[in-house]
Amino acid sequence: QTRHACLVTGCAGFVGSHLTDSLLAMGYPVVGVDIRPRNEAHNLSGAFGNPLFHYLERDITHHEVLASASALCGDIRYIFHLAAVVMVAFSMEHPELTMATNYTATKALHEEAVQAGAKAFLFAGSAAEYGDDPRLPLKEEYATDATIHNSPYGRSKYLSSSLMQNSGVGCSLRFFNIFGPRQDPSSPYSGVVSKFITQAVDGKDLTIFGDGGQTRDFIYVSDVVQSYLIAAGIVPAPSTGVAAPLSGIYNVGTGNSISVRELADQVVANTGKGSNVLFATPRAGDIYHSRADVSRFNSCTGFQAVVPFAEGLDRTISWM
Ligand code: UD2
């Protein structure tokens, strides 16, 4: 069976590299686009040895990304668009760059994809599109222009998701807090799971911003990859057995949440180095509770996250 080629933008990142590896393992040719030079794309060490993989070092805001990618391996039918400014704090200081990267470039790539008659276009949406909406669990329709005042990041993701919805072509998966191996722990704004694990493995103290009662819906990266494959129509939906690309907006989370305090305690217990858990002032703009209503994606496809939180944590700790 012929496998159509895929484009993965942001392929050298945390989620993009896992998605790339899975597509290659299933025999799909992949053109990976990323702004990182090849020698800094450490997450792709497996992919680089694969003859099905083509790497294109490219800023996503440059023109005709799809045309350049197609020149490397012919007709591209599946587009996974993950390249983005990913840090909320950075977006506050660079609102224009954030909009250009996360919205304008998405619009341009989407237009190219529509013209080329692509089979599936998957956009990486975000829980940030809900701002600090206190209504839990968060339903897709809650995100509106009024919810996205928090950050240029949230605004740019919201506008791109709306583009998927309003054009009738393309799908936005709104991810909640993703964690797992390859998540970069090195910046002050890195995900809390990767930060806590690195600190605990090094025997350092963990710092909770606020009282630790804040909760998040943490989803393990392999579940996220599976959600992509189902939404693209590469893998059949568990409930129907039919493989077909989706359009519209879907939350992707577990539907459960745990507190940052519980997370810190579990990490310390599982790493066994006796780190202390300290408390500091809350982070500016932090939201308190976040949890996905996962019923829309679940009722369309039967998708459910399958990796229990504790197991995801163990796998991530083993990887460090
Ligand atoms: C996540 C996303 C972000 C955006 C946002 C939308 C990640 C890494 N970031 O931000 O891109 O989509 O959701 O709402 O997934 N914390 C500590 N100590 C630390 C680090 C963090 O207590 O050393 C707390 C932090 O104050 C927050 C919680 O842990 O209450 C989660 O922080 P995060 O940066 O992992 O993710 P979040 O939800 O702020």
Boltz pocket constraint, residues with backbone or C-beta under 6 A from the ligand:
constraints:
  - pocket:
      binder: B
      contacts: [[A, 86], [A, 87], [A, 88], [A, 126], [A, 127], [A, 128], [A, 129], [A, 131], [A, 175], [A, 176], [A, 177], [A, 178], [A, 188], [A, 189], [A, 190], [A, 191], [A, 192], [A, 193], [A, 195], [A, 196], [A, 207], [A, 208], [A, 209], [A, 210], [A, 214], [A, 216], [A, 260], [A, 283], [A, 286], [A, 287], [A, 288], [A, 290]]
      max_distance: 6.0
